Amino acid sequence: MARKHIGMMALMLAVTVLLAGCTAPTDMGASTENVAGGDNVNPVPSGTPGTPVHLDFEKTDTEMFSAEAYILAPGTPKFSVVCSGSTVTADTDTVRCQNGIVTVTGSAVYEFSGDLTGMLVVDAGKEDTVHLIFNGLQIHSQTSAALYVRKAGRVLVTLAEGTENILSNGGSFQAVDESAIDGAVFSKKDLAFIGNGSLQIQSPAGHGIVCKDNLLMNEGCYTITSAGHGLDANDSIRIGKANLTIDAGQDGIHAETTDDTTLGFVYLSGGTLKVEAEGDGISAGAWLQLQNGEYNLLCGGGYENGTKANSGGYGGFMGGGPGGMGGRPGGQRPSASAQSDTDTESASMKGLKAMTGLAVNGGKVTIDAADDALHSDFSLVINGGSLTVASGDDAVHAEEVLTVTDCDLNISTCYEGLEAHEIYITGGSVSLVSSDDGINAAGGNDASGTGGRDQMFGPGGPGGHSGNSTGVVAISGGTLYLRASGDGIDSNGSLTITGGYTVVCGPTNGDTAVLDYDNTATIRGGTFIGTGAVMMAQTLQSDSGQGVVAVYSQGGFSAGTQITLTDSNGKQIVTYTPELNFQLVILTTPEMKAGTEYTLTVGETSAPVTAN
């Protein structure tokens, strides 16, 4: 949680209302005053926040699943290959077999059936298209890949409708040529899977499918069990209307290359995907786009295995909490961001992870991750879909820009909810429960936000501000419910609200705040309701004539106490019942006008208030 050091600030504005100072509404002894605005933190002119970064990887099924992947030259011959033990029977000399190694050498359609103890090798011309039909085929290779594509233009595998097929490795990989084969399926060329059959892949000592170019799966049912990545490709992984179940010792799906920054992407559209991974659910070295379909990811054992040190080390030794074990109970395994560089790739336990950009455009997505549920090293956009998230660290994290335009996002548990340097919320529905900040516009790294009160011993000495806080939170639409045990909305920079319906429910313990910002917090439209602690309180400033009521009671009120604001005609403007105890109330809606008197009722006590 970003922590602006403003100490035991004196609230020096005029007393405007008397409310009960303790949980019993009959106690009228304590005063409730206006809460100070941004003048206590040396505000700078707010200006106009930047605009969301437009992602340039908005691809379509037509583009990703090009028909060229399935086209065979007119008159392409078709041959039948029947496997039995370590031998085969084939009606073509472009198939040869030696000691269980079956090699396909020409461009043609090959229909395979039977059981093979050995391996199937594609070693055709560099321009050849090889079409393999699996029609009830089982291949078991004890010491290498069951299917090895050494050379071809591209290889297409069709799973014959209604058939069950199995490709498996026996538990070790021995060199058969210069290639470092480490998957039950290993392809050095483009590889595509289609057809409405099923395929089981078993790889107890390596990856499931490895492709050094583009891997495409557009039909079929797949069950993949692997010690390494379930699917691993260099250039891209494209999954359409396929149904996959992956149990992986590392990442469920992993695409990455060092040769071209535009490659190493993952595209998913339609079908179903169920992943249980010790590492990341889906990891893209470039961008990741997901839409339609149904996706269920369990990563690193789930959120219960995540740990996150409390920001600033408050409340305990080495990160707060009993024994200094960090900010959440039950975690035995450290989060990926806390692990050393020498750890294996499986140390990262995120749900959806991308280096340059992540877009969720639709679908039903369920993620339970020990680390971030959704993570991008640059931009992240949620354009649609229904998302159910549990995270041991951040629920949604982008290093630079996070944009939410449309979705139904339900975050049941996380350390921080939405975190990025710039956060734009223009629509959708977001509901979250966080053990630290609900929304955090923080510095560009995968950690708790810096700046503000986090800089207690930073630039300028204790409580100093760098004066260069450039974070942005801009809410222009949508419905947000933030139940945060840290700050509700924390911006290491500015906060601007121009629309939407935002509710922040915060605690009364510690130095948490409903709003925590470095520069300015401006309301120009929309509804904001906030309750929580008073010690570090800040409020919104209106530059549009919209009224803001911000009052507090040092004694506070119990959870479940109803808050109602009515106008002079008795019309209810706001009614809200917080789930947590509260000392502070901040209310503003487009119906409220600055300078106008309203009646605020908390529990059974009412008093007049004037909106600022």
C-alpha positions as CSV (number, residue, x, y, z in Angstrom):
1,M,0.0,0.0,0.0
2,A,1.5,3.4,-0.9
3,R,1.8,5.4,2.3
4,K,1.9,9.1,2.1
5,H,3.6,10.3,5.3
6,I,1.3,13.0,6.7
7,G,1.7,12.1,10.3
8,M,-1.1,12.8,12.8
9,M,-2.4,15.5,10.6
10,A,-4.4,18.3,12.2
11,L,-7.9,18.6,10.6
12,M,-8.3,22.3,10.9
13,L,-11.5,23.0,9.0
14,A,-14.7,24.1,10.7
15,V,-16.9,21.6,12.6
16,T,-19.9,21.0,10.4
17,V,-21.8,18.1,12.1
18,L,-22.1,16.3,15.4
19,L,-22.5,12.5,15.2
20,A,-22.1,9.7,17.7
21,G,-18.5,9.2,18.6
22,C,-18.7,5.5,19.4
23,T,-20.7,2.5,18.3
24,A,-23.6,3.5,20.4
25,P,-25.6,6.2,18.6
26,T,-26.8,7.7,21.8
27,D,-23.3,9.0,22.7
28,M,-23.3,12.6,21.4
29,G,-20.0,13.6,23.0
30,A,-17.5,13.4,20.1
31,S,-17.4,15.8,17.2
32,T,-17.3,14.9,13.5
33,E,-15.4,17.4,11.3
34,N,-14.8,18.0,7.7
35,V,-11.8,16.0,6.4
36,A,-8.9,17.8,4.9
37,G,-8.3,17.7,1.2
38,G,-5.2,17.8,-0.8
39,D,-3.7,20.9,0.7
40,N,-1.8,18.9,3.3
41,V,0.3,17.1,0.7
42,N,1.6,20.0,-1.4
43,P,-0.7,19.4,-4.4
44,V,0.3,20.3,-8.0
45,P,-2.1,21.2,-10.8
46,S,-3.8,18.0,-11.8
47,G,-4.0,18.7,-15.6
48,T,-5.6,16.0,-17.7
49,P,-4.5,12.4,-17.2
50,G,-3.0,10.6,-20.1
51,T,-5.0,8.2,-22.3
52,P,-4.9,4.4,-22.3
53,V,-2.3,2.8,-24.4
54,H,-3.9,1.1,-27.5
55,L,-2.7,-2.5,-27.8
56,D,-1.6,-3.4,-31.3
57,F,-2.2,-7.1,-31.0
58,E,-6.0,-7.2,-31.4
59,K,-6.1,-10.3,-33.7
60,T,-9.0,-12.3,-35.1
61,D,-9.6,-16.0,-35.7
62,T,-9.4,-15.5,-39.4
63,E,-6.0,-14.0,-39.1
64,M,-4.7,-16.5,-36.5
65,F,-6.2,-19.7,-38.0
66,S,-5.2,-19.1,-41.6
67,A,-6.7,-21.6,-44.1
68,E,-3.3,-22.1,-45.5
69,A,-2.4,-24.3,-42.6
70,Y,-4.9,-26.9,-43.8
71,I,-4.5,-26.7,-47.6
72,L,-2.9,-29.6,-49.4
73,A,-1.9,-29.5,-53.0
74,P,-4.4,-31.0,-55.5
75,G,-3.9,-34.7,-56.0
76,T,-1.9,-35.2,-52.8
77,P,-1.6,-39.0,-52.4
78,K,-3.0,-40.8,-49.3
79,F,-1.4,-43.8,-47.7
80,S,-2.3,-46.2,-44.9
81,V,0.2,-47.1,-42.2
82,V,-0.6,-49.8,-39.7
83,C,1.6,-50.1,-36.6
84,S,2.3,-53.3,-34.7
85,G,5.0,-53.4,-32.0
86,S,8.2,-52.1,-33.5
87,T,7.1,-52.7,-37.1
88,V,4.7,-51.1,-39.6
89,T,2.9,-52.1,-42.8
90,A,2.6,-49.3,-45.4
91,D,1.6,-49.1,-49.0
92,T,4.3,-46.5,-49.9
93,D,8.1,-46.3,-50.0
94,T,8.0,-42.8,-48.4
95,V,7.5,-44.6,-45.1
96,R,10.4,-46.7,-43.8
97,C,10.9,-48.4,-40.4
98,Q,14.0,-49.5,-38.7
99,N,14.2,-50.8,-35.1
100,G,10.9,-49.2,-34.2
101,I,11.7,-45.8,-35.7
102,V,9.2,-45.0,-38.4
103,T,10.2,-42.2,-40.8
104,V,8.0,-40.3,-43.2
105,T,10.0,-38.7,-46.0
106,G,7.5,-37.2,-48.6
107,S,4.6,-34.8,-49.0
108,A,1.5,-36.9,-48.6
109,V,-1.4,-37.9,-46.4
110,Y,-0.6,-40.7,-44.0
111,E,-3.3,-42.4,-42.0
112,F,-1.7,-44.1,-38.9
113,S,-3.4,-46.7,-36.8
114,G,-2.3,-49.5,-34.3
115,D,0.3,-49.5,-31.6
116,L,4.0,-48.6,-32.1
117,T,6.8,-49.1,-29.6
118,G,9.4,-46.6,-30.9
119,M,8.9,-43.2,-32.5
120,L,7.4,-41.5,-35.6
121,V,9.8,-39.2,-37.4
122,V,8.9,-36.7,-40.1
123,D,11.9,-36.0,-42.2
124,A,10.6,-34.6,-45.5
125,G,11.6,-31.8,-47.8
126,K,11.8,-28.3,-46.5
127,E,8.8,-27.2,-48.7
128,D,6.8,-30.4,-48.1
129,T,3.4,-30.5,-46.4
130,V,3.0,-33.7,-44.4
131,H,-0.6,-34.6,-43.3
132,L,-0.8,-37.2,-40.5
133,I,-4.1,-38.7,-39.7
134,F,-4.2,-40.5,-36.3
135,N,-7.0,-43.1,-36.4
136,G,-6.7,-45.0,-33.1
137,L,-2.9,-44.7,-32.8
138,Q,-0.7,-45.3,-29.8
139,I,3.0,-44.6,-29.8
140,H,5.3,-45.1,-26.8
141,S,8.9,-44.0,-27.0
142,Q,10.9,-45.0,-23.9
143,T,13.8,-42.7,-24.5
144,S,12.7,-39.9,-26.9
145,A,9.7,-38.2,-28.5
146,A,6.8,-40.3,-29.7
147,L,6.4,-37.8,-32.6
148,Y,9.5,-36.0,-33.8
149,V,9.2,-33.5,-36.7
150,R,12.8,-33.1,-37.9
151,K,12.2,-31.4,-41.3
152,A,9.2,-30.4,-43.4
153,G,7.5,-27.2,-44.6
154,R,4.7,-27.8,-42.2
155,V,2.9,-30.7,-40.5
156,L,-0.8,-31.1,-40.0
157,V,-2.2,-33.7,-37.6
158,T,-5.8,-34.7,-37.9
159,L,-7.4,-36.7,-35.0
160,A,-10.0,-38.9,-36.7
161,E,-13.4,-38.3,-35.3
162,G,-14.4,-40.6,-32.5
163,T,-10.9,-42.0,-32.0
164,E,-8.6,-42.1,-29.0
165,N,-4.9,-41.6,-29.6
166,I,-1.9,-41.7,-27.2
167,L,1.7,-40.3,-27.6
168,S,3.9,-41.0,-24.6
169,N,7.5,-40.9,-23.4
170,G,8.9,-43.5,-20.9
171,G,10.7,-41.1,-18.6
172,S,14.0,-40.2,-20.2
173,F,15.4,-38.4,-23.3
174,Q,18.5,-39.6,-25.1
175,A,20.0,-37.8,-28.0
176,V,19.1,-39.2,-31.5
177,D,20.7,-36.3,-33.4
178,E,21.8,-32.8,-32.8
179,S,18.4,-31.7,-31.5
180,A,17.9,-31.5,-27.8
181,I,14.6,-33.4,-27.8
182,D,12.8,-32.8,-24.5
183,G,9.1,-33.4,-25.2
184,A,6.8,-36.3,-26.0
185,V,6.0,-34.4,-29.2
186,F,8.9,-32.4,-30.6
187,S,8.7,-30.3,-33.8
188,K,11.3,-28.1,-35.4
189,K,8.7,-26.8,-37.9
190,D,5.1,-25.5,-37.9
191,L,2.7,-28.0,-36.4
192,A,-1.1,-27.9,-36.5
193,F,-3.7,-30.2,-34.8
194,I,-7.3,-30.4,-36.0
195,G,-10.0,-33.1,-36.1
196,N,-12.6,-34.2,-33.6
197,G,-10.8,-37.1,-32.1
198,S,-8.9,-37.2,-28.8
199,L,-5.2,-37.2,-28.0
200,Q,-3.4,-38.1,-24.7
201,I,0.1,-36.9,-24.3
202,Q,2.2,-38.3,-21.4
203,S,5.7,-36.9,-20.7
204,P,6.9,-37.8,-17.2
205,A,10.4,-36.4,-17.8
206,G,9.9,-33.4,-20.1
207,H,7.4,-31.1,-21.8
208,G,4.2,-32.3,-23.5
209,I,4.4,-30.7,-26.9
210,V,7.4,-28.7,-28.0
211,C,7.3,-26.6,-31.2
212,K,10.2,-24.5,-32.4
213,D,7.9,-22.5,-34.7
214,N,4.1,-22.1,-34.6
215,L,1.9,-24.5,-32.8
216,L,-1.8,-24.5,-33.7
217,M,-4.7,-26.5,-32.2
218,N,-8.1,-25.7,-33.6
219,E,-10.2,-28.8,-32.9
220,G,-10.1,-32.0,-30.9
221,C,-9.8,-33.0,-27.2
222,Y,-6.4,-33.1,-25.5
223,T,-5.2,-34.4,-22.2
224,I,-1.6,-33.5,-21.5
225,T,0.5,-34.6,-18.4
226,S,4.1,-33.4,-18.3
227,A,6.9,-32.8,-15.9
228,G,7.8,-29.6,-17.8
229,H,5.6,-27.2,-19.8
230,G,2.4,-28.7,-21.2
231,L,2.7,-26.8,-24.4
232,D,5.9,-25.0,-25.4
233,A,6.6,-23.1,-28.6
234,N,9.0,-20.4,-29.8
235,D,7.0,-18.3,-32.3
236,S,3.4,-18.7,-31.2
237,I,0.7,-20.9,-29.7
238,R,-2.8,-20.6,-31.2
239,I,-5.7,-22.5,-29.7
240,G,-9.2,-22.3,-31.2
241,K,-12.2,-24.5,-30.6
242,A,-10.1,-27.2,-28.9
243,N,-10.7,-28.7,-25.5
244,L,-7.5,-29.1,-23.4
245,T,-6.8,-30.5,-20.0
246,I,-3.2,-29.9,-18.9
247,D,-1.3,-31.0,-15.8
248,A,2.2,-29.5,-15.9
249,G,5.2,-29.5,-13.6
250,Q,6.1,-26.0,-15.0
251,D,3.9,-23.7,-17.1
252,G,0.7,-25.0,-18.6
253,I,1.3,-23.1,-21.9
254,H,4.6,-21.3,-22.6
255,A,5.6,-19.4,-25.7
256,E,8.9,-17.5,-25.9
257,T,11.7,-16.7,-28.3
258,T,14.7,-14.4,-28.1
259,D,15.0,-13.9,-31.9
260,D,12.0,-11.6,-32.5
261,T,10.2,-9.4,-30.0
262,T,6.9,-9.7,-32.0
263,L,6.9,-13.5,-31.6
264,G,6.4,-15.7,-28.6
265,F,2.7,-14.9,-28.4
266,V,-0.3,-16.9,-27.3
267,Y,-3.8,-16.5,-28.9
268,L,-6.8,-18.4,-27.4
269,S,-10.3,-18.2,-28.8
270,G,-13.1,-20.6,-28.0
271,G,-13.1,-24.1,-26.7
272,T,-12.2,-25.0,-23.1
273,L,-8.9,-25.0,-21.2
274,K,-8.2,-26.5,-17.8
275,V,-4.7,-26.1,-16.5
276,E,-3.1,-27.3,-13.2
277,A,0.5,-26.0,-13.3
278,E,3.3,-25.7,-10.8
279,G,4.4,-22.7,-12.7
280,D,2.4,-20.2,-14.7
281,G,-0.9,-21.1,-16.2
282,I,-0.2,-19.3,-19.6
283,S,3.0,-17.5,-20.2
284,A,3.8,-15.4,-23.3
285,G,7.2,-13.9,-24.0
286,A,5.4,-11.3,-26.3
287,W,1.6,-10.8,-26.1
288,L,-1.3,-12.9,-24.9
289,Q,-4.9,-12.5,-26.2
290,L,-7.8,-14.5,-24.8
291,Q,-11.5,-14.4,-25.7
292,N,-14.6,-16.6,-25.9
293,G,-14.3,-20.1,-24.5
294,E,-13.9,-21.2,-20.9
295,Y,-10.6,-21.2,-19.0
296,N,-9.8,-22.6,-15.6
297,L,-6.3,-22.1,-14.2
298,L,-4.8,-23.4,-11.0
299,C,-1.2,-22.2,-10.6
300,G,1.4,-22.9,-7.9
301,G,-1.2,-24.7,-5.8
302,G,-3.5,-21.6,-5.7
303,Y,-3.6,-18.4,-3.6
304,E,-3.1,-20.3,-0.3
305,N,0.5,-20.9,-1.4
306,G,1.2,-17.2,-2.1
307,T,3.0,-14.9,0.3
308,K,3.5,-11.1,0.1
309,A,5.5,-9.0,2.5
310,N,3.5,-6.1,4.1
311,S,4.3,-2.8,2.6
312,G,6.8,-0.8,4.7
313,G,7.3,-3.5,7.2
314,Y,4.7,-2.2,9.6
315,G,3.3,-4.4,12.4
316,G,6.0,-7.0,12.6
317,F,9.6,-8.1,12.0
318,M,10.7,-8.4,8.3
319,G,7.4,-7.8,6.6
320,G,4.7,-7.7,9.3
321,G,2.6,-10.5,10.6
322,P,3.5,-13.3,13.0
323,G,7.0,-14.4,12.6
324,G,7.6,-11.9,9.8
325,M,6.2,-14.3,7.2
326,G,4.4,-11.5,5.3
327,G,1.0,-10.2,4.8
328,R,-1.2,-13.3,4.4
329,P,-1.6,-16.5,6.4
330,G,-1.0,-20.0,5.3
331,G,1.7,-19.3,2.8
332,Q,4.7,-21.7,2.9
333,R,6.0,-21.0,-0.6
334,P,7.3,-17.5,-1.5
335,S,5.7,-15.6,-4.4
336,A,7.6,-15.6,-7.7
337,S,8.6,-12.0,-7.3
338,A,10.5,-12.8,-4.1
339,Q,12.5,-15.7,-5.4
340,S,16.0,-15.7,-6.5
341,D,17.2,-15.4,-10.1
342,T,18.6,-18.9,-9.8
343,D,15.2,-20.5,-9.4
344,T,13.7,-22.5,-12.2
345,E,11.1,-21.2,-14.6
346,S,8.4,-22.9,-12.4
347,A,9.1,-20.4,-9.7
348,S,6.8,-18.0,-11.4
349,M,3.2,-19.0,-10.5
350,K,1.0,-16.5,-12.3
351,G,-2.3,-17.2,-14.0
352,L,-2.1,-15.2,-17.3
353,K,1.4,-13.7,-17.9
354,A,2.6,-11.6,-20.9
355,M,5.7,-9.5,-21.5
356,T,4.4,-6.8,-23.9
357,G,0.7,-7.0,-23.5
358,L,-2.3,-9.0,-22.3
359,A,-5.9,-8.6,-23.5
360,V,-8.9,-10.4,-22.2
361,N,-11.7,-9.8,-24.6
362,G,-14.3,-12.2,-23.4
363,G,-15.0,-15.8,-22.2
364,K,-15.4,-17.3,-18.8
365,V,-12.1,-17.2,-16.9
366,T,-11.4,-18.7,-13.5
367,I,-7.9,-18.3,-12.0
368,D,-6.5,-19.4,-8.6
369,A,-2.8,-18.5,-8.5
370,A,-0.1,-18.3,-5.9
371,D,1.2,-15.2,-7.6
372,D,-0.5,-12.5,-9.8
373,A,-3.6,-13.8,-11.5
374,L,-3.3,-11.5,-14.5
375,H,0.1,-10.0,-15.2
376,S,1.7,-7.9,-18.0
377,D,5.2,-6.4,-18.1
378,F,3.7,-3.5,-20.1
379,S,0.0,-3.1,-20.9
380,L,-3.1,-5.0,-19.8
381,V,-6.6,-4.6,-21.2
382,I,-9.8,-6.2,-20.0
383,N,-12.4,-5.7,-22.7
384,G,-15.0,-8.3,-21.7
385,G,-15.7,-11.6,-20.2
386,S,-16.6,-13.0,-16.8
387,L,-13.5,-13.4,-14.5
388,T,-13.4,-15.1,-11.1
389,V,-10.0,-14.6,-9.5
390,A,-8.1,-15.6,-6.3
391,S,-4.5,-14.5,-6.0
392,G,-1.7,-14.8,-3.5
393,D,-0.3,-11.5,-4.8
394,D,-1.9,-9.0,-7.1
395,A,-5.1,-9.9,-8.8
396,V,-4.5,-7.8,-11.9
397,H,-1.0,-6.2,-12.4
398,A,0.5,-4.3,-15.3
399,E,3.9,-2.6,-15.1
400,E,2.7,0.4,-17.1
401,V,-1.0,0.7,-18.2
402,L,-4.1,-1.1,-17.1
403,T,-7.4,-0.5,-18.8
404,V,-10.8,-1.9,-17.9
405,T,-13.5,-1.2,-20.4
406,D,-16.0,-4.1,-19.9
407,C,-16.1,-7.2,-17.8
408,D,-17.6,-8.9,-14.8
409,L,-14.6,-9.2,-12.5
410,N,-14.9,-10.9,-9.1
411,I,-11.8,-11.1,-7.0
412,S,-12.4,-13.1,-3.9
413,T,-9.0,-12.7,-2.3
414,C,-5.7,-11.0,-3.2
415,Y,-2.9,-8.9,-1.8
416,E,-3.6,-5.9,-4.0
417,G,-6.5,-5.8,-6.4
418,L,-5.7,-3.7,-9.5
419,E,-2.1,-2.4,-9.8
420,A,-0.3,-0.5,-12.6
421,H,1.4,2.8,-13.1
422,E,-1.6,4.1,-14.9
423,I,-5.1,2.7,-14.3
424,Y,-8.1,3.6,-16.5
425,I,-11.6,2.2,-15.7
426,T,-14.2,3.1,-18.3
427,G,-16.8,0.4,-17.7
428,G,-17.6,-3.1,-16.5
429,S,-18.2,-4.4,-13.0
430,V,-15.4,-5.0,-10.5
431,S,-15.8,-6.5,-7.0
432,L,-12.7,-7.3,-5.0
433,V,-11.5,-8.2,-1.5
434,S,-7.8,-7.3,-0.9
435,S,-5.5,-7.7,2.1
436,D,-3.7,-4.5,1.1
437,D,-4.7,-1.8,-1.5
438,G,-7.8,-2.2,-3.6
439,I,-6.5,-0.1,-6.5
440,N,-2.9,1.0,-6.6
441,A,-1.3,3.3,-9.2
442,A,2.3,2.5,-8.2
443,G,5.8,2.4,-9.5
444,G,6.6,0.1,-12.5
445,N,7.6,-3.1,-10.8
446,D,6.0,-6.3,-9.6
447,A,5.9,-5.3,-6.0
448,S,4.0,-3.3,-3.5
449,G,3.8,0.4,-4.6
450,T,6.5,2.9,-3.8
451,G,6.1,6.5,-3.1
452,G,3.6,8.2,-0.8
453,R,3.7,6.9,2.7
454,D,5.9,4.1,1.5
455,Q,8.7,6.7,1.3
456,M,8.8,7.2,5.1
457,F,12.6,7.2,4.9
458,G,12.9,8.1,1.2
459,P,13.9,11.3,-0.6
460,G,13.8,14.3,1.6
461,G,14.1,12.4,4.9
462,P,11.3,10.9,6.9
463,G,8.0,11.7,5.2
464,G,9.7,13.3,2.2
465,H,8.0,13.3,-1.2
466,S,10.0,13.0,-4.4
467,G,7.6,15.5,-6.1
468,N,7.7,13.3,-9.2
469,S,4.7,11.1,-8.6
470,T,3.2,10.4,-12.0
471,G,0.8,7.5,-11.3
472,V,-2.8,7.9,-12.6
473,V,-6.1,6.4,-11.5
474,A,-8.9,7.6,-13.8
475,I,-12.4,6.2,-13.3
476,S,-15.0,7.3,-16.0
477,G,-17.5,4.5,-15.9
478,G,-18.3,1.0,-14.5
479,T,-19.3,-0.3,-11.1
480,L,-16.6,-0.9,-8.5
481,Y,-16.8,-2.4,-5.0
482,L,-13.5,-2.4,-3.2
483,R,-13.2,-4.0,0.2
484,A,-9.6,-3.3,1.1
485,S,-7.7,-4.0,4.3
486,G,-5.1,-1.4,3.0
487,D,-5.9,1.8,1.1
488,G,-9.0,1.7,-0.9
489,I,-7.6,3.7,-3.9
490,D,-3.9,4.6,-3.7
491,S,-2.4,6.8,-6.4
492,N,1.2,7.7,-6.4
493,G,0.1,10.7,-8.5
494,S,-3.4,11.8,-9.3
495,L,-6.9,10.4,-9.0
496,T,-9.7,11.6,-11.3
497,I,-13.3,10.4,-11.2
498,T,-15.7,11.5,-14.0
499,G,-18.3,8.7,-14.0
500,G,-19.2,5.3,-12.7
501,Y,-20.3,4.1,-9.3
502,T,-17.4,3.4,-6.9
503,V,-17.7,2.1,-3.3
504,V,-14.7,1.7,-1.0
505,C,-15.1,-0.2,2.2
506,G,-12.0,0.0,4.3
507,P,-11.0,-0.9,7.9
508,T,-10.5,1.4,10.9
509,N,-7.2,-0.2,12.1
510,G,-3.7,1.1,11.2
511,D,-2.8,3.9,8.9
512,T,-5.0,2.8,6.1
513,A,-7.0,5.3,4.1
514,V,-10.1,5.3,1.9
515,L,-8.1,7.6,-0.5
516,D,-4.3,8.0,-0.6
517,Y,-2.9,10.2,-3.3
518,D,0.3,12.3,-3.8
519,N,-1.0,15.1,-6.0
520,T,-4.7,15.7,-6.6
521,A,-8.0,13.8,-6.3
522,T,-10.7,15.4,-8.4
523,I,-14.4,14.5,-8.8
524,R,-16.1,15.7,-12.0
525,G,-19.0,13.2,-12.2
526,G,-20.0,9.7,-11.0
527,T,-20.8,8.4,-7.6
528,F,-18.2,7.7,-4.9
529,I,-19.0,6.2,-1.5
530,G,-16.1,5.6,0.9
531,T,-15.9,4.4,4.5
532,G,-12.9,3.6,6.6
533,A,-10.2,5.0,9.0
534,V,-9.7,8.6,9.8
535,M,-6.0,8.8,10.9
536,M,-4.6,9.4,7.4
537,A,-7.7,10.7,5.8
538,Q,-7.9,12.5,2.5
539,T,-10.9,13.4,0.4
540,L,-12.0,14.4,-3.1
541,Q,-12.0,17.9,-4.5
542,S,-14.6,19.1,-6.9
543,D,-13.9,21.5,-9.7
544,S,-17.3,21.1,-11.4
545,G,-19.8,22.1,-8.8
546,Q,-20.5,18.5,-7.7
547,G,-20.9,18.4,-4.0
548,V,-18.7,16.3,-1.6
549,V,-19.5,15.4,2.0
550,A,-16.6,14.2,4.0
551,V,-17.1,13.7,7.8
552,Y,-15.6,11.6,10.5
553,S,-16.2,10.4,14.0
554,Q,-13.1,9.4,16.0
555,G,-15.0,6.8,17.9
556,G,-16.5,5.3,14.8
557,F,-19.4,3.1,14.0
558,S,-20.1,-0.6,13.8
559,A,-20.3,-2.6,10.6
560,G,-23.9,-2.8,9.4
561,T,-24.7,0.7,10.4
562,Q,-26.7,2.3,7.6
563,I,-25.7,5.7,6.1
564,T,-28.3,7.8,4.4
565,L,-28.0,11.2,2.8
566,T,-31.2,13.1,2.0
567,D,-31.9,16.5,0.4
568,S,-34.1,19.3,1.7
569,N,-37.2,17.6,0.2
570,G,-36.5,14.3,2.0
571,K,-35.3,12.6,-1.2
572,Q,-32.7,9.9,-0.5
573,I,-29.5,10.8,-2.5
574,V,-27.3,8.0,-1.0
575,T,-28.0,5.0,1.1
576,Y,-25.2,2.5,2.0
577,T,-24.5,0.0,4.7
578,P,-20.7,-0.8,5.2
579,E,-19.6,-4.3,5.9
580,L,-16.7,-3.1,8.1
581,N,-16.5,-0.7,11.1
582,F,-15.9,2.8,10.0
583,Q,-14.9,6.3,11.3
584,L,-14.9,8.2,8.1
585,V,-17.6,8.8,5.5
586,I,-17.1,10.3,2.0
587,L,-20.1,10.8,-0.2
588,T,-20.5,12.4,-3.6
589,T,-22.9,11.9,-6.5
590,P,-23.9,14.0,-9.6
591,E,-27.1,15.0,-7.7
592,M,-25.1,16.7,-5.0
593,K,-24.3,20.4,-5.4
594,A,-21.5,22.2,-3.6
595,G,-22.7,24.7,-1.0
596,T,-26.0,22.9,-0.6
597,E,-27.2,21.6,2.8
598,Y,-28.2,17.9,3.2
599,T,-29.1,15.7,6.1
600,L,-26.7,12.9,7.0
601,T,-28.1,10.0,9.0
602,V,-25.8,7.4,10.5
603,G,-27.7,4.7,12.3
604,E,-30.3,6.6,14.4
605,T,-28.5,9.9,14.5
606,S,-29.1,12.7,12.0
607,A,-27.4,16.1,11.5
608,P,-27.2,18.7,8.7
609,V,-24.1,18.8,6.5
610,T,-23.0,21.2,3.8
611,A,-21.4,19.8,0.7
612,N,-18.1,21.3,-0.3
